[in-house]
Amino acid sequence: MRIVIAGGHGQIALRLERLLAARGDEPVGIIRTAGQGDDLREAGAEPVLLDLESASVDEVAAQLRGADAAVFAAGAGPGSGTSRKDTVDKGAAVLFADAAVRAGVRRFVVVSSMGADPAHRGDDVFDVYLRAKGAADAYVSGLDALDWTVLRPGALTDDPGTGLVRLEAHTGRGAVPRDDVAAVLAELIDTSATAGLTLELTGGSTPVSVAVKSVAGN
């Protein structure tokens, strides 16, 4: 499978690219800085230089055409201001989804955040972030041309992955290693029966593959 990942140099994205390459898929990572390309190649991914804050739908669709799935894993990052929450966490997600529709890529997985809600209240940067992510999720979920799944992890850690998670519509607050988020994403890409679901993810006691099969069967 050819899988195009927006935010290809992100911490979760690099982990996902390694997993996909190891199982024989063809990960493609969209990056905005040429110097990030070596890290993607080392992970087994093909780097594509494209700035999702300034690219057109047609430019993004050209990179998605022929792909089997698309993953939106881009983010403005914790050090960015409120304006980039709107242009990246919301705007780039909307652009990537529109481009997937134009390119005919149905399978679409979004890395969101627990608590994402377009009606979230508050004026702090994190509040703006949650509103932006929530608005992006709402937009994607309204596109009938996509077989979308939204994944909302809890607090992210760099602890080694355990392979054991809790994946449900509502898990409650909790932490989860980025390793395990990437493992769940890899399973979700292959599990089209999770289309139309918004799922929360924390550490837990269920093996990743079992957890994904369980929600797919509900």
C-alpha positions as CSV (number, residue, x, y, z in Angstrom):
1,M,0.0,0.0,0.0
2,R,1.1,3.5,-0.7
3,I,0.3,5.7,2.2
4,V,0.7,9.5,2.2
5,I,1.3,11.1,5.6
6,A,0.9,14.9,6.2
7,G,3.4,16.1,8.8
8,G,5.8,13.4,7.8
9,H,8.6,14.5,10.1
10,G,6.4,14.5,13.3
11,Q,7.3,12.3,16.2
12,I,4.3,10.0,15.6
13,A,4.6,10.1,11.8
14,L,8.3,9.0,11.8
15,R,7.3,6.0,14.1
16,L,4.4,5.2,11.7
17,E,6.6,5.4,8.7
18,R,9.1,2.9,10.2
19,L,6.2,0.5,11.0
20,L,4.7,0.8,7.5
21,A,8.1,0.4,5.7
22,A,8.9,-2.7,7.9
23,R,5.8,-4.4,6.8
24,G,6.3,-3.7,3.1
25,D,4.2,-0.7,2.6
26,E,5.3,2.5,0.8
27,P,5.0,5.4,3.2
28,V,5.3,8.9,1.7
29,G,5.9,11.8,4.1
30,I,4.9,15.4,3.3
31,I,7.5,17.8,4.9
32,R,7.9,21.6,4.7
33,T,11.8,21.7,5.2
34,A,14.1,19.9,2.8
35,G,16.6,19.2,5.6
36,Q,14.0,16.8,7.1
37,G,14.3,14.5,4.2
38,D,17.2,12.3,5.4
39,D,15.2,11.4,8.6
40,L,12.3,10.2,6.5
41,R,14.6,8.2,4.2
42,E,16.2,6.6,7.2
43,A,12.7,5.6,8.4
44,G,12.0,4.0,5.0
45,A,9.7,6.8,3.7
46,E,9.8,8.9,0.6
47,P,9.9,12.6,1.4
48,V,7.8,15.1,-0.5
49,L,8.5,18.8,0.0
50,L,5.3,20.7,0.2
51,D,4.1,23.4,2.5
52,L,0.5,22.7,3.5
53,E,0.0,26.3,4.7
54,S,0.5,27.7,1.2
55,A,-0.1,24.8,-1.2
56,S,-3.3,24.6,-3.3
57,V,-5.7,21.7,-3.3
58,D,-4.5,20.6,-6.7
59,E,-0.9,20.6,-5.6
60,V,-1.7,18.4,-2.7
61,A,-4.0,16.2,-4.7
62,A,-1.1,15.6,-7.2
63,Q,0.9,14.0,-4.3
64,L,-2.1,11.9,-3.2
65,R,-3.1,10.6,-6.5
66,G,-2.7,6.8,-6.7
67,A,-2.3,6.4,-2.9
68,D,-4.3,3.7,-1.0
69,A,-4.6,5.8,2.2
70,A,-3.9,9.2,3.6
71,V,-3.0,10.1,7.2
72,F,-3.1,13.6,8.6
73,A,-0.5,13.8,11.4
74,A,0.6,17.4,11.0
75,G,0.5,20.0,13.7
76,A,1.7,23.5,14.4
77,G,3.6,22.2,17.5
78,P,3.6,23.3,21.1
79,G,5.7,26.4,20.6
80,S,3.5,27.9,18.0
81,G,1.0,30.8,18.5
82,T,-2.7,30.8,18.0
83,S,-2.6,31.8,14.3
84,R,-0.8,28.6,13.3
85,K,-3.4,26.5,15.2
86,D,-5.8,27.8,12.6
87,T,-3.6,27.5,9.6
88,V,-2.1,24.1,10.4
89,D,-4.2,22.2,12.9
90,K,-7.4,23.3,11.1
91,G,-6.6,24.7,7.7
92,A,-4.0,22.2,6.6
93,A,-6.3,19.3,7.8
94,V,-9.2,20.7,5.7
95,L,-6.9,21.2,2.7
96,F,-5.5,17.6,3.0
97,A,-9.0,16.2,3.2
98,D,-10.2,18.2,0.2
99,A,-7.2,17.0,-1.7
100,A,-7.8,13.4,-0.8
101,V,-11.4,13.7,-2.2
102,R,-10.1,15.3,-5.4
103,A,-7.5,12.6,-5.8
104,G,-10.0,9.8,-5.1
105,V,-8.3,8.5,-2.0
106,R,-11.1,7.2,0.2
107,R,-9.2,5.9,3.3
108,F,-8.4,8.9,5.5
109,V,-7.1,8.7,9.1
110,V,-6.8,11.8,11.3
111,V,-4.5,12.2,14.3
112,S,-6.5,14.5,16.5
113,S,-6.4,15.1,20.3
114,M,-8.5,14.1,23.2
115,G,-10.8,17.0,24.1
116,A,-10.9,18.3,20.6
117,D,-14.2,20.3,20.2
118,P,-15.1,23.2,18.0
119,A,-17.1,24.6,20.9
120,H,-14.3,24.3,23.5
121,R,-14.1,27.3,25.7
122,G,-11.1,29.3,26.8
123,D,-8.5,31.7,25.5
124,D,-5.2,30.0,26.1
125,V,-3.2,28.6,23.2
126,F,-4.2,25.1,24.1
127,D,-7.9,26.0,24.1
128,V,-7.5,27.5,20.6
129,Y,-5.7,24.3,19.6
130,L,-8.6,22.1,20.8
131,R,-11.1,24.2,18.9
132,A,-9.0,24.0,15.8
133,K,-8.7,20.3,16.0
134,G,-12.3,19.9,16.7
135,A,-13.3,22.0,13.8
136,A,-11.0,20.0,11.5
137,D,-12.5,16.7,12.8
138,A,-16.0,18.0,12.2
139,Y,-15.2,19.0,8.6
140,V,-13.6,15.7,7.8
141,S,-16.5,13.7,9.3
142,G,-18.9,15.6,7.0
143,L,-17.2,14.4,3.8
144,D,-19.1,11.4,2.4
145,A,-16.3,10.8,-0.2
146,L,-13.9,9.8,2.6
147,D,-13.8,6.6,4.7
148,W,-12.5,8.6,7.6
149,T,-11.4,7.6,11.1
150,V,-10.5,10.2,13.7
151,L,-8.0,9.0,16.4
152,R,-7.8,11.2,19.6
153,P,-4.9,10.1,21.8
154,G,-4.5,11.2,25.4
155,A,-1.4,12.8,26.8
156,L,1.5,11.7,24.6
157,T,4.7,10.3,26.1
158,D,8.1,9.1,24.8
159,D,8.0,6.0,27.0
160,P,8.6,2.7,25.1
161,G,5.4,1.3,23.7
162,T,3.8,-1.6,25.5
163,G,1.5,-2.7,22.6
164,L,-1.3,-2.6,25.1
165,V,-4.0,0.1,24.8
166,R,-7.5,1.2,25.5
167,L,-9.3,2.3,22.3
168,E,-12.9,3.3,22.6
169,A,-15.3,6.0,21.7
170,H,-14.7,7.5,25.2
171,T,-11.8,6.3,27.3
172,G,-11.5,9.1,29.8
173,R,-8.2,10.9,30.4
174,G,-4.9,9.1,30.3
175,A,-1.5,8.9,28.8
176,V,-0.2,6.9,25.9
177,P,3.2,6.3,24.4
178,R,3.8,7.7,20.9
179,D,5.0,4.2,19.9
180,D,1.5,2.8,20.6
181,V,-0.2,5.6,18.8
182,A,1.8,4.8,15.7
183,A,1.0,1.1,16.1
184,V,-2.8,1.8,16.4
185,L,-2.6,4.1,13.3
186,A,-0.9,1.3,11.3
187,E,-3.8,-1.0,12.2
188,L,-6.5,1.6,11.5
189,I,-5.2,2.2,8.0
190,D,-5.8,-1.5,7.2
191,T,-9.1,-1.7,9.0
192,S,-11.7,0.1,6.8
193,A,-14.4,-1.2,9.2
194,T,-13.5,1.6,11.5
195,A,-14.6,4.2,8.9
196,G,-17.0,6.7,10.4
197,L,-15.6,6.3,14.0
198,T,-14.0,8.9,16.3
199,L,-11.9,7.0,18.8
200,E,-10.1,8.0,22.0
201,L,-6.8,6.2,22.9
202,T,-4.9,5.7,26.1
203,G,-2.6,3.1,27.5
204,G,-4.5,0.1,28.6
205,S,-4.5,-3.7,28.8
206,T,-5.7,-4.8,25.3
207,P,-3.2,-5.7,22.5
208,V,-3.3,-3.1,19.7
209,S,-4.7,-5.5,17.0
210,V,-7.4,-6.8,19.3
211,A,-8.4,-3.3,20.4
212,V,-8.8,-2.2,16.7
213,K,-10.7,-5.4,15.8
214,S,-13.0,-4.8,18.8
215,V,-14.0,-1.3,17.8
216,A,-14.4,-2.3,14.2
217,G,-16.9,-5.0,15.2
218,N,-19.0,-2.7,17.3
